[in-house]
């Protein structure tokens, strides 16, 4: 399968290449390929991931609508990171499929860089920025296109590129820091910079892993405001342990436990679920 665009190069891929290995996923049945779910941005269907007999994910199905802000929570070992690894191509599922927007775009067997080109961006817990370059240069390096680091640094920046960079800087609140070296930024500002590096690639789906780890209260509040502002323009999936932060942004929450979906719905509904209280909140 080929996507319509091959323009997006992920910031994470610029920072490091990762290798995926070898379990082959099951293909969708032929009669299912014609099924289209126009409101869906991401569709995880019956995904299982087994490591030497241990099921990190166990027959998970997850449907994320376009423009949705979805929070995924769960205790350690629940399968949150594995799920994000499957969506981005870092881990191959033992069975099941992942679709981007429709069954015509089945991405399960594609490599990480190809999935990123199709519009899935991921921010890891630890920010991966270019410490020796300025904030603006980091965004330029992350701009869509297979330019390469040196070709990007030594070419003239087009007016449209500058507009895109300035727009991302305003969105993440780093416009006044554009000329500062990324290595001198605070931890919270580096987190926002990496989000900006993904935004200039115009992803359809943005996966954000523990965005407020190590942040102070003021930075957490600004991050919550940022993520809320991004929803609607694109689909945002947030994995986080801080429950106060989740309450501040949650519209719909999925709770994972032992590789399965334990509960799903509004924050109030999830908090009232007896099973959630037993396995996640420890009561």
N, C-alpha and C positions, 0 to 999 in steps of 0.2 A: 504494500500500500504506500502511496505517496501523498504527502500533504500538499496543499495549494501553495504554501509559502515555505521558503527555506532561509528566512532572513534572521531568525532569532538565535543569538548565541548566549547561553546562560552565564551570569556572573560567576556562579559556582564552578562552571566548566572552565572558565578562564583561570580561576584560581587553582584548580586541581582536576586531574582526570581520574575517574574511578572506573574500575573494571567490574563487570557483572559476570555471573557464572550461571550456568548450564542447565537448570531445570526448565524444560520446555512447557509452556502453558498450553491449555486446551483451546482449540479454536471454537468460535461461536458456530452453532448449527446453521446450515445454509438458509433455512427458512426464517431465521431470526435476523439476518443481515438487513432485510428491508425495513425492520421496525425502527421508527424514528421517534424520539422523545424530544420535541423542540424546546421544551422548557428546561431540559437538563443540560448542565455544563459538564458534569463528570458522573460516570456510572460505573461503579464497582460491582461486579456480579459473581456471586458464589466463589469468591477467591479463598483458596487455602494455600498456606505456605508451611511446608514441613521441613524441619531440620533434623535428620537422623531419627525420624519417628515422632519428634516433638512438634506439635502444631502451634506455630507462632500466630497464625491466623487460621480460623476454622470456619470455612463456608460463609464468609462475610459478604453481605450485599449492602451497598450504600449508594444513595441517589442524592446528588447535590444540584440544586437548581442554579440557573444563570443569575449572577449578581448576588448570590446568597453569601452571608457570613455564617459559617458553620464552625462550631467549637467541638473539638474531640478531646475527651478527658478519659481518665482511667488510672488505676494504680500501676506501679512499675510492673513491667512484664505483661501488660494488657494487650500489646500488639500495635500501639500507636505509631512507633517509629517504623516498624515493619510495614504497616499500611502505607505510610508515606514513601517508603523505599519502593514498594510495588508500583505505586502511582507514577513515580518518576523514573522507573526503569532500573533502579539500582539493584533490586531483587526480583528474580523471576518467580512467579507463583507456581506451585505444584499443579494447581488447576484453577479454572475460572478466568475471567476476562475483565479488562478495564477499557472503557470507551470514553472518548472525548467528544461530547456533544451528540453523537449518534452512533449506532452500531456500524455505520460505514467507516468510522474512524476508530478502529480497534488498535490500541497502543501497547498491549501487553508484551509483545515480543520485541518491541523497538528498543534501541539503545538509549541511554540517558540524553545524549546530545540531540537526538532526533525528536524525542518527546518534548524537550525544551524548545526546539524550533517550532513545534506545533502549538506552543502557547502555554506550557506548564512550567511555572517558575517556582523555585524552592529556596527559602531562606533557612539555613541551618541555625542551631542554637548559638554556636560561636560565629561571630561575624567574620567573613573571609573577604577582607578588603585589601587593596594594594597600599601598604603602609607608607611607602616612600613617595607616593604620588598625591597630588592635591585631591580634594573632594570632587572638583569638576572633572579632573582627569580620570578619576575612578568611574564616573558616570559615562565619560566618553569611551572608555575602554569597554564598557558594558553595552554600548549601543548596538542595536541589531545589525547583523552583517558579519560575514566571515573575513574580517579585516586583518586580524592578527595584531599583537601588541605593538610592535615597532611601526608597522604601517599606520596604525591608528595615531600613535603619538606624534609622528612626523609628517602628517598631512594637514592640510587646512581644514578647519572645522566649518562645515556648511552652515548656512543660516538656520536651516530647518533643524539641524542637530543641536545648535545652540538653544533654540526655542524649546526643544524637547528636554535638554539638560536643565534649563532654567525652570521649566514647568515641574520637573521632578524635584528640584531643590526646594521650590516653594511648597510642594506637597508634603515633603518630609521635614520641613522646617530648618533646612541647612543653607539657605540662600546667603546668609551672612558669613558662612564658613567656606564658601566655594574655593577660595584660594589657599586654604589651610591644608597642611599635610594630614592625610588620613590617620597616620600613626599618632598624632597629637590629640586626636579627638577622645572624648570620654567614651566609656563603654556603651552608654545609651545612644550617643551620636553615631557610633560605628554601626549599631544595629539599624538606625534609621538610614544611614548611608547605604547599607546593603539592600534595604527595601527599595531605596531610590535606584540602585543599580538594576534591580529587577523591573522596576516600573518603566525605565526607558526602553525596555524590550517589549513593552505593551503585552504582557501575558494575559491569557484568558482566565487562567486559574493560578492563584498565588497560594502556595503552601508555606505557612509560617510556623516554625518550630520554637516553642518557648521564647517568645519575643521579649518578655520582661524579666528574664532571669538576670539577676545582678543589678537591676535598675532601682533607683530611689523612687519615692512616691510620685514626685512631680514628673519624672520621666515615664512612669507607668501610666499616668493620666494622659500624657501627650500621645503615648503609643496607642492607648485605647481610642482616643479621638482620631488618630491617623487610620487605624484599621476600620473603624466605623465609616470614615469618609471614603475608603476604597471600595467598600461593598456597594453593589449596584453597578458601578463601572466595570467591575470584574468579580469573579467568584473568589472568595477568600476563605481558606480553611486554616484554622488556628489550633495548634496543639499546645496546651499549657497546663501547669500544675497549680498555679496560683488561683484559688477559687474566687477570691475577691475580684481579681482582674477578669475572670471569666464572667462573673455576674455583671460586670460593667459593660461588656460588649455582646453577651450572648443573645442571639435571636433563636437559634435552634442548637441543641446540644446532643451529641452522640456519646454514649458511655460505652467504652470497651472493657471487657473482662475476660481473661484467659482466651484471647483471640476471637471472641465473639461480640456481637452487639448486644449489650445487656439492656439498655434503655435508650430512648430517643424522644426528643420533644423540647418543649420550652424548659427554661431553667427551673421554674416552679414545679413543673411536672416531674422532672428528673430528681429534684431534691426530695420530693414527696414519695419517690419510689422506694419501697422497703428493701428491695434487693440492692439498690444503689447504696442505701445507708449501711447495709450490712457489709458489702464487699469494698466499697470505696471510702465511705466516711467512717467506717470502723465502729458502727453502733449496732 
